[in-house]
Amino acid sequence: MKREVGVGVVGLGLMGRVHVEAYAAARLAGDPCRLVAVSDSRQERLTGRSEASGNLQSGGEALLFDPAVVATGVEPDLVFGHPQVELVSICTPTHTHVELALRALASGKHVLLEKPIALDPLEIERLDAAARSAGRLCIPAMCMRHWPGWAELKDMVVDRRHGALRAIRFTRLGARPSWGGGFYDDPARTGGALCDLHVHDVDLVHWLFGPPDAVRSVGTIDHVSTQYIYAGGPRLVVAEGGWLAGQAVPFRMGFVAEFELATLEYDLRRTPPLELTRDGKVEAIDPGPGTGYEGEVRAALAAVRGEAMQATTLVEAAAVMRTVRAEGSELI
Protein backbone atom coordinates (compact mmCIF):
# COMPACT_ATOMS: atom_id res chain seq x y z
CA MET A 1 0.00 0.00 0.00
CA LYS A 2 1.26 3.45 -0.88
CA ARG A 3 1.31 5.86 2.01
CA GLU A 4 -0.91 8.91 1.88
CA VAL A 5 0.80 12.24 1.25
CA GLY A 6 -0.68 15.37 2.82
CA VAL A 7 -0.62 18.28 0.39
CA GLY A 8 -1.09 22.02 0.64
CA VAL A 9 -1.62 24.68 -2.02
CA VAL A 10 -0.47 28.29 -1.81
CA GLY A 11 -2.31 30.55 -4.25
CA LEU A 12 -5.83 29.71 -5.44
CA GLY A 13 -5.94 31.55 -8.73
CA LEU A 14 -6.12 29.67 -12.02
CA MET A 15 -3.11 27.44 -11.46
CA GLY A 16 -3.93 26.86 -7.80
CA ARG A 17 -7.31 25.60 -8.88
CA VAL A 18 -5.67 23.35 -11.45
CA HIS A 19 -3.38 21.84 -8.80
CA VAL A 20 -6.25 21.23 -6.37
CA GLU A 21 -8.19 19.47 -9.12
CA ALA A 22 -5.12 17.46 -10.17
CA TYR A 23 -4.57 16.17 -6.62
CA ALA A 24 -8.26 15.25 -6.44
CA ALA A 25 -7.95 13.35 -9.74
CA ALA A 26 -4.85 11.54 -8.46
CA ARG A 27 -6.68 10.50 -5.31
CA LEU A 28 -9.66 9.30 -7.37
CA ALA A 29 -7.28 7.23 -9.51
CA GLY A 30 -6.01 5.45 -6.40
CA ASP A 31 -2.91 7.55 -5.69
CA PRO A 32 -3.34 8.30 -1.96
CA CYS A 33 -3.00 12.00 -1.25
CA ARG A 34 -5.14 14.44 0.71
CA LEU A 35 -5.54 18.19 0.51
CA VAL A 36 -5.15 19.41 4.09
CA ALA A 37 -4.36 23.15 3.85
CA VAL A 38 -4.63 26.07 1.41
CA SER A 39 -3.85 29.76 1.50
CA ASP A 40 -4.63 32.78 -0.64
CA SER A 41 -4.45 36.51 -0.02
CA ARG A 42 -8.05 36.89 -1.25
CA GLN A 43 -10.50 35.80 1.43
CA GLU A 44 -13.24 34.97 -1.09
CA ARG A 45 -11.10 32.18 -2.58
CA LEU A 46 -11.02 30.39 0.77
CA THR A 47 -14.70 29.43 0.54
CA GLY A 48 -13.80 26.43 -1.61
CA ARG A 49 -15.44 27.84 -4.73
CA SER A 50 -13.63 29.39 -7.65
CA GLU A 51 -14.62 30.62 -11.09
CA ALA A 52 -13.11 28.48 -13.85
CA SER A 53 -10.93 30.33 -16.32
CA GLY A 54 -7.88 29.85 -18.49
CA ASN A 55 -6.85 28.31 -21.78
CA LEU A 56 -7.91 24.77 -20.88
CA GLN A 57 -10.76 25.53 -18.48
CA SER A 58 -14.50 25.51 -19.13
CA GLY A 59 -16.81 28.12 -17.67
CA GLY A 60 -18.82 27.71 -14.49
CA GLU A 61 -18.24 27.38 -10.79
CA ALA A 62 -17.07 24.26 -8.97
CA LEU A 63 -16.46 23.23 -5.38
CA LEU A 64 -12.70 22.86 -5.12
CA PHE A 65 -12.52 21.79 -1.49
CA ASP A 66 -14.57 21.69 1.69
CA PRO A 67 -13.36 24.43 4.08
CA ALA A 68 -14.88 22.43 6.94
CA VAL A 69 -12.14 19.82 6.54
CA VAL A 70 -9.34 21.77 4.81
CA ALA A 71 -7.42 24.37 6.83
CA THR A 72 -7.59 27.80 5.18
CA GLY A 73 -5.89 31.15 5.70
CA VAL A 74 -4.58 34.23 3.97
CA GLU A 75 -0.98 33.63 5.12
CA PRO A 76 1.20 30.96 3.45
CA ASP A 77 2.73 30.12 6.83
CA LEU A 78 -0.52 28.33 7.68
CA VAL A 79 0.36 25.82 4.94
CA PHE A 80 4.11 25.77 5.59
CA GLY A 81 3.61 25.15 9.30
CA HIS A 82 0.83 22.56 9.02
CA PRO A 83 2.11 19.29 10.55
CA GLN A 84 0.17 17.10 8.08
CA VAL A 85 1.44 18.86 4.95
CA GLU A 86 4.36 17.07 3.30
CA LEU A 87 4.16 18.50 -0.24
CA VAL A 88 3.28 22.12 -1.10
CA SER A 89 2.19 23.38 -4.51
CA ILE A 90 3.14 27.04 -4.91
CA CYS A 91 0.91 28.66 -7.52
CA THR A 92 1.45 32.39 -6.94
CA PRO A 93 2.75 35.09 -9.34
CA THR A 94 6.23 34.48 -10.72
CA HIS A 95 8.08 37.16 -8.74
CA THR A 96 6.98 35.52 -5.44
CA HIS A 97 8.04 31.96 -6.30
CA VAL A 98 11.58 31.79 -4.99
CA GLU A 99 11.01 33.42 -1.60
CA LEU A 100 7.88 31.37 -0.91
CA ALA A 101 9.64 28.16 -1.95
CA LEU A 102 12.57 29.01 0.34
CA ARG A 103 10.15 29.44 3.25
CA ALA A 104 8.46 26.12 2.47
CA LEU A 105 11.80 24.29 2.27
CA ALA A 106 12.95 25.87 5.55
CA SER A 107 9.74 24.49 7.11
CA GLY A 108 10.70 20.98 6.01
CA LYS A 109 8.24 20.70 3.12
CA HIS A 110 8.76 19.35 -0.37
CA VAL A 111 7.70 21.80 -3.09
CA LEU A 112 6.01 21.58 -6.49
CA LEU A 113 6.63 25.04 -7.95
CA GLU A 114 4.72 26.53 -10.86
CA LYS A 115 6.50 27.77 -13.95
CA PRO A 116 8.34 29.88 -14.68
CA ILE A 117 10.35 29.26 -11.52
CA ALA A 118 11.96 32.70 -11.86
CA LEU A 119 12.99 34.99 -14.69
CA ASP A 120 16.61 34.98 -13.50
CA PRO A 121 18.49 31.64 -13.77
CA LEU A 122 20.70 32.63 -10.84
CA GLU A 123 17.61 32.77 -8.60
CA ILE A 124 16.69 29.26 -9.71
CA GLU A 125 20.18 28.06 -8.84
CA ARG A 126 19.91 29.74 -5.42
CA LEU A 127 16.71 27.83 -4.80
CA ASP A 128 18.32 24.58 -5.93
CA ALA A 129 21.12 25.07 -3.43
CA ALA A 130 18.60 25.67 -0.64
CA ALA A 131 16.64 22.52 -1.55
CA ARG A 132 19.81 20.43 -1.49
CA SER A 133 20.83 21.90 1.85
CA ALA A 134 17.38 21.21 3.31
CA GLY A 135 17.32 17.66 1.95
CA ARG A 136 13.97 18.33 0.31
CA LEU A 137 12.63 18.21 -3.24
CA CYS A 138 11.78 21.36 -5.15
CA ILE A 139 10.16 20.25 -8.41
CA PRO A 140 9.46 22.58 -11.36
CA ALA A 141 5.87 22.11 -12.54
CA MET A 142 6.62 21.60 -16.23
CA CYS A 143 3.39 19.85 -17.14
CA MET A 144 4.07 19.19 -20.83
CA ARG A 145 6.57 16.43 -20.03
CA HIS A 146 3.59 14.54 -18.63
CA TRP A 147 0.97 15.47 -21.22
CA PRO A 148 -0.65 12.50 -22.98
CA GLY A 149 0.67 12.38 -26.53
CA TRP A 150 3.85 14.30 -25.81
CA ALA A 151 5.44 11.45 -23.87
CA GLU A 152 4.84 9.31 -26.99
CA LEU A 153 6.87 11.84 -28.97
CA LYS A 154 9.76 11.48 -26.52
CA ASP A 155 9.63 7.69 -26.80
CA MET A 156 9.72 7.82 -30.62
CA VAL A 157 12.68 10.21 -30.62
CA VAL A 158 14.61 7.96 -28.22
CA ASP A 159 13.84 4.50 -29.65
CA ARG A 160 13.85 5.57 -33.34
CA ARG A 161 11.07 3.16 -34.22
CA HIS A 162 10.30 5.38 -37.24
CA GLY A 163 13.90 6.32 -37.91
CA ALA A 164 15.77 9.40 -36.78
CA LEU A 165 13.93 12.68 -36.23
CA ARG A 166 14.60 15.07 -39.13
CA ALA A 167 12.53 18.10 -38.17
CA ILE A 168 10.03 19.27 -35.57
CA ARG A 169 7.88 22.35 -35.13
CA PHE A 170 6.03 23.26 -31.92
CA THR A 171 3.11 25.70 -31.79
CA ARG A 172 1.55 27.25 -28.67
CA LEU A 173 -0.77 30.23 -29.20
CA GLY A 174 -3.64 31.77 -27.25
CA ALA A 175 -5.19 34.95 -25.93
CA ARG A 176 -3.36 37.13 -23.44
CA PRO A 177 -4.53 35.98 -19.98
CA SER A 178 -7.46 38.07 -18.75
CA TRP A 179 -7.07 36.81 -15.18
CA GLY A 180 -4.38 37.84 -12.69
CA GLY A 181 -5.60 41.37 -11.94
CA GLY A 182 -3.37 43.02 -14.54
CA PHE A 183 -0.30 40.94 -13.68
CA TYR A 184 0.12 39.84 -17.29
CA ASP A 185 0.23 43.45 -18.47
CA ASP A 186 3.61 43.93 -16.77
CA PRO A 187 6.38 42.28 -18.82
CA ALA A 188 8.97 43.07 -16.13
CA ARG A 189 7.18 40.65 -13.81
CA THR A 190 5.89 38.10 -16.35
CA GLY A 191 8.48 38.01 -19.11
CA GLY A 192 5.58 38.20 -21.57
CA ALA A 193 4.30 35.25 -23.58
CA LEU A 194 7.93 34.17 -23.91
CA CYS A 195 7.78 33.00 -20.28
CA ASP A 196 4.04 32.33 -19.97
CA LEU A 197 3.48 30.07 -23.00
CA HIS A 198 6.65 29.62 -25.02
CA VAL A 199 8.68 28.39 -22.03
CA HIS A 200 6.79 25.07 -22.20
CA ASP A 201 8.16 24.33 -25.65
CA VAL A 202 11.65 25.49 -24.71
CA ASP A 203 11.50 22.93 -21.90
CA LEU A 204 10.38 20.26 -24.36
CA VAL A 205 13.24 21.12 -26.72
CA HIS A 206 15.68 20.70 -23.81
CA TRP A 207 13.94 17.47 -22.74
CA LEU A 208 14.25 15.98 -26.20
CA PHE A 209 17.66 17.24 -27.32
CA GLY A 210 19.37 19.06 -24.46
CA PRO A 211 20.36 22.76 -24.48
CA PRO A 212 20.83 24.10 -28.02
CA ASP A 213 24.19 25.28 -29.35
CA ALA A 214 22.56 28.52 -30.54
CA VAL A 215 19.16 30.13 -31.12
CA ARG A 216 17.73 32.38 -33.84
CA SER A 217 14.63 34.27 -32.75
CA VAL A 218 12.28 36.74 -34.41
CA GLY A 219 9.24 38.58 -33.10
CA THR A 220 8.62 40.05 -29.66
CA ILE A 221 8.40 38.70 -26.12
CA ASP A 222 4.64 38.41 -26.71
CA HIS A 223 4.92 36.41 -29.94
CA VAL A 224 8.15 34.65 -30.83
CA SER A 225 9.40 32.10 -33.33
CA THR A 226 12.75 30.46 -32.61
CA GLN A 227 14.99 28.01 -34.40
CA TYR A 228 17.19 25.90 -32.11
CA ILE A 229 20.56 24.99 -33.60
CA TYR A 230 22.19 21.63 -32.82
CA ALA A 231 25.50 20.56 -34.32
CA GLY A 232 24.62 16.87 -33.99
CA GLY A 233 20.83 16.91 -33.77
CA PRO A 234 17.86 17.43 -36.08
CA ARG A 235 18.45 20.01 -38.78
CA LEU A 236 15.21 21.88 -38.08
CA VAL A 237 13.84 22.48 -34.57
CA VAL A 238 11.41 25.40 -34.38
CA ALA A 239 8.93 26.64 -31.77
CA GLU A 240 6.37 29.43 -32.08
CA GLY A 241 4.57 30.77 -29.04
CA GLY A 242 2.58 33.86 -28.28
CA TRP A 243 -0.49 35.76 -27.26
CA LEU A 244 -2.87 36.49 -30.14
CA ALA A 245 -5.06 39.57 -30.39
CA GLY A 246 -8.63 39.15 -29.12
CA GLN A 247 -9.83 37.54 -25.91
CA ALA A 248 -12.06 35.07 -27.79
CA VAL A 249 -9.23 33.51 -29.82
CA PRO A 250 -9.10 29.76 -29.11
CA PHE A 251 -6.01 28.28 -27.51
CA ARG A 252 -4.05 25.87 -29.64
CA MET A 253 -0.97 23.77 -29.03
CA GLY A 254 0.64 21.07 -31.06
CA PHE A 255 3.63 19.76 -32.94
CA VAL A 256 4.58 18.26 -36.29
CA ALA A 257 7.48 15.80 -36.02
CA GLU A 258 9.03 14.43 -39.19
CA PHE A 259 10.91 11.17 -38.78
CA GLU A 260 12.75 9.31 -41.55
CA LEU A 261 9.82 6.90 -42.06
CA ALA A 262 6.78 8.66 -40.59
CA THR A 263 5.24 11.94 -39.44
CA LEU A 264 3.67 12.35 -36.00
CA GLU A 265 1.27 15.26 -35.44
CA TYR A 266 -0.49 16.56 -32.32
CA ASP A 267 -3.35 19.08 -32.47
CA LEU A 268 -5.17 19.88 -29.24
CA ARG A 269 -8.31 20.87 -31.19
CA ARG A 270 -8.63 17.45 -32.84
CA THR A 271 -10.15 14.30 -31.32
CA PRO A 272 -8.10 12.25 -30.85
CA PRO A 273 -5.30 14.80 -30.98
CA LEU A 274 -2.50 12.51 -32.17
CA GLU A 275 -2.01 11.18 -35.72
CA LEU A 276 0.75 9.06 -37.22
CA THR A 277 1.24 8.96 -41.00
CA ARG A 278 3.37 6.12 -42.35
CA ASP A 279 3.42 4.05 -45.56
CA GLY A 280 0.55 6.07 -47.00
CA LYS A 281 -1.73 5.36 -44.03
CA VAL A 282 -2.98 7.77 -41.37
CA GLU A 283 -3.50 6.29 -37.91
CA ALA A 284 -5.44 8.21 -35.28
CA ILE A 285 -3.93 7.60 -31.84
CA ASP A 286 -5.77 8.11 -28.58
CA PRO A 287 -3.05 9.05 -26.05
CA GLY A 288 -5.39 8.42 -23.13
CA PRO A 289 -7.32 10.55 -20.66
CA GLY A 290 -6.11 13.22 -18.30
CA THR A 291 -3.79 16.17 -18.56
CA GLY A 292 -0.17 16.92 -17.85
CA TYR A 293 -1.22 18.61 -14.61
CA GLU A 294 -2.46 15.29 -13.27
CA GLY A 295 0.70 13.61 -14.51
CA GLU A 296 2.99 16.13 -12.86
CA VAL A 297 1.34 15.89 -9.43
CA ARG A 298 1.42 12.09 -9.57
CA ALA A 299 5.11 12.22 -10.50
CA ALA A 300 5.71 14.61 -7.59
CA LEU A 301 3.84 12.32 -5.19
CA ALA A 302 5.92 9.35 -6.35
CA ALA A 303 9.14 11.32 -5.86
CA VAL A 304 8.11 12.42 -2.36
CA ARG A 305 7.42 8.79 -1.41
CA GLY A 306 10.79 7.74 -2.85
CA GLU A 307 9.14 5.57 -5.50
CA ALA A 308 10.66 7.43 -8.46
CA MET A 309 13.26 10.03 -9.32
CA GLN A 310 12.31 13.68 -9.54
CA ALA A 311 10.90 14.14 -13.06
CA THR A 312 12.15 17.69 -13.61
CA THR A 313 14.99 19.42 -11.77
CA LEU A 314 15.82 23.02 -10.94
CA VAL A 315 19.11 22.58 -12.79
CA GLU A 316 17.08 21.86 -15.93
CA ALA A 317 14.78 24.79 -15.20
CA ALA A 318 17.76 27.15 -14.94
CA ALA A 319 19.13 25.88 -18.26
CA VAL A 320 15.73 26.41 -19.90
CA MET A 321 15.56 29.97 -18.60
CA ARG A 322 19.03 30.67 -19.98
CA THR A 323 17.79 29.62 -23.40
CA VAL A 324 14.67 31.80 -22.98
CA ARG A 325 16.88 34.77 -22.07
CA ALA A 326 19.05 34.12 -25.13
CA GLU A 327 15.91 34.23 -27.26
CA GLY A 328 14.72 37.41 -25.56
CA SER A 329 18.03 39.14 -26.26
CA GLU A 330 17.29 38.91 -30.00
CA LEU A 331 13.73 40.23 -29.83
CA ILE A 332 12.22 43.69 -30.21
Secondary structure as UniProt FT lines:
FT   STRAND          5..10
FT   HELIX           14..28
FT   TURN            29..30
FT   STRAND          33..39
FT   HELIX           43..47
FT   STRAND          49..51
FT   TURN            55..56
FT   STRAND          61..63
FT   TURN            67..69
FT   STRAND          71..73
FT   HELIX           77..80
FT   TURN            83..84
FT   STRAND          87..90
FT   HELIX           94..96
FT   HELIX           97..106
FT   TURN            107..108
FT   STRAND          110..114
FT   HELIX           121..134
FT   STRAND          138..141
FT   HELIX           143..146
FT   TURN            148..149
FT   HELIX           150..159
FT   TURN            161..162
FT   STRAND          165..175
FT   TURN            181..182
FT   HELIX           183..185
FT   HELIX           187..190
FT   HELIX           192..196
FT   HELIX           198..209
FT   STRAND          214..220
FT   TURN            221..222
FT   STRAND          223..229
FT   STRAND          236..244
FT   TURN            247..248
FT   STRAND          252..259
FT   STRAND          262..267
FT   TURN            268..269
FT   STRAND          274..278
FT   TURN            279..280
FT   STRAND          281..285
FT   HELIX           292..305
FT   HELIX           314..328
FT   TURN            329..330
//
